[in-house]
Amino acid sequence: MSEIRPRDLDEADDRTLAVRAAEGDVRAFEAIVRRYGRLMRVYARRILNSNADVDDVVQEAFVQAWSKLPELADPASVKTWLMRIVGNRSIDRIRRRREHADIDAVAEYAAPESQSPHAKAQAASLDEALSRALSELPEDQRRCWVLREIAGYSYIDIGAELELPVSTVRGLIARARKNLIREMEGWR
Amino acid sequence: MNDDRDDLDGHTIEELSDYLDADRKPYDPSIENSPGCRIALDALERLRSASLRLLEAEASEEPEPDENWIGGILANIGREARAGRRIPIEHPDPAADLGITEGSVRGLVRAAADTVDGLIVGRTALEGDVTVPGEPITVALEATAYFGHPIPATTELLREAVRSALALHTDLLIAAVDVTVVDVHHAPPRPPAGDDAEEER
């Protein structure tokens, strides 16, 4: 019952975990992976618009995060920092896809459980309305919107990442917003 | 439903998006005084606040990651990178060259610290030249204390635990164990342990 077991790190705050992981504590890093693994996966899936590479991309992102953790200036912000890394790796993956294949061939979004027909019928919340509206956006609009609103990229950064002129990015995001607002109007 | 241009008093959604991205600065009266624009700005703001919430909500429905997937990450991280300095360990045979890495000493410090209730240690630093035998070393720790545990008593237990672990496993001459409490949190919920915790006081 009361045997000495390792401290349950799952309960430690983000800063403590990030500091410990930066100093080489693998258990603390594992706690970070468990805490944010799911968030990073849904985030990558949103950017990739596909289930296909989520496993790999997020794994790579975490491995990269481990080696870069000692450079993280504010360990308390490890969550947004991780999102940045996952965002970058996802975009890298999209670029590579583009070099190898027609982008439409892989743009197949696997709807999460919440978007199953059953859940769809009882969708009442703004979040679900947004979720559905988002997955119905045209590919380029959705990707720009996710980077802008969820990843917090500037228009210039998005343009650089996706190799698009800033004016195009601005137009895509505005159109995405317009479409999303229209879709969400019933849920005001 | 309705096309923008007609009720935005000559503005477009693009302009309003830019305006919002600039935190509504500089103040533009032709936007702020237009009821149509205000409605559109409100909608854009609601959209923005819904976006991160959306991701969090999706994450809560996402299945727990596969253990193999987590294992794949942990198997690929470069653990040697955090080794730090090499700390010599004395041996009666002068030909023997023993050492321990700074990283593993920090691990030792953390493991000792984790046996102490009422706080959790974050940063651990060995101050002083650990590569020179007999050099006085200060262990500097940062900890988050848990609410309701007396900090002086708890940090004293921490010092003692760290000192004895280092004495047992290393030759380091520990001049001091400095503890800085950087934060106080509510204690994490623990499995019900009866009233035993009270008796320890």
Interface residues (C-beta under 8 A of the other chain):
Chain A: I4 P6 R7 D8 E11 A12 D13 R15 T16 V19 R20 E23 G24 D25 V26 F29 E30 V33 R34 G37 R38 L39 R41 V42 Y43 R46 D55 Q59 F62 V63 W66 S67 P70 P75 P112 E113 S114 L126 D127 L130 S131 L134 E149 I150 Y155 R170 G171 I173 A174 R175 R177 K178 L180 I181 R182 M184 E185
Chain B: M1 D4 T12 I13 E14 S17 D18 D21 A40 A43 L44 R46 L47 R48 A50 S51 L52 R53 L54 L55 E56 A57 E58 A59 S60 E61 E62 P63 E64 P65 W69 I70 G72 I73 L74 N76 I77 G78 R79 A81 R82 A83 G103 R106 G107 R110 A111 D114 T115 I120 V121 G122 R123 T124 E142 T144 D183 H185 P188 P189
